[in-house]
Amino acid sequence: MVYWSTTANGQHHILQAESPIEQPNQWAPYGEPLLGPQPDNSHNTRGPGFPFLLPLNENYWLLYYCGWGDPRPDGKLPNTTGVASSTDGGQTWRYHDEHFPCDRPYDQEGTGSVWVLLEDGRFRLYYTAIAGDRTFVSLPTSRPLFSALSLSRSILTPNGDGIGEQLQIEFDLLKVLDPRPVIIGVYDLSGRQITLISDAKATAGRQTLSWDGRDEQDHIVAPGLYILRVSVEGDALTRTENSLISVVY
């Protein structure tokens, strides 16, 4: 079980407890906090609450939470739904930068507890929304197909000296439970395809690929600027993200 705790100074943490199967209410806390306050994140400076744990497979787990941030000028807290992920079955956790968009009349003052349902290979997230002196429960629009895209470098130098010759590409697939196409390509600035790094199917989890600066004919590309394009196809939409890569030698 994961649960929300609060310290004497008002800091929130997500902790874990276990209970014997034959005594399902004999909970005993164990281990260190899974998640805690983020001092540099205005949405979560006081720490997370209202946890909802969602294991997607043996290793890749998601943990949705309500972040408690710094008070706004009007004195209210900017409660915002966020997500963290684990790639080792819940042993270690990493926050994601994205937060739930509060941009409708009934959730402009924050969100709270959540409950996530897996249905037909997609997530449905029910959440508590705050608007003035009223509280709502709502079903939001689709969440991102992938997040936390990171590149090991923005400058690639494939000149044979063994330094800066590989570009590592990493990202998290968040809502792809059945195998879905993941297409990663490199294009010149005119949009012409230089090479396909990936044209395969994948499921939820941390994805890691690489590019060695070569085209489809296995030739090192000419120095210049290139576009790295990551696309993931879901049931009802396709998400694409572009990054600019410089090749020099």
Helices and strands as residue ranges (DSSP letters): E 2-6, E 12-18, E 28-35, E 47-55, E 61-68, E 80-86, E 94-99, E 111-119, E 122-131, E 134-138, E 146-151, E 155-156, E 167-173, E 180-187, E 193-202, E 205-211, E 224-233, E 238-247
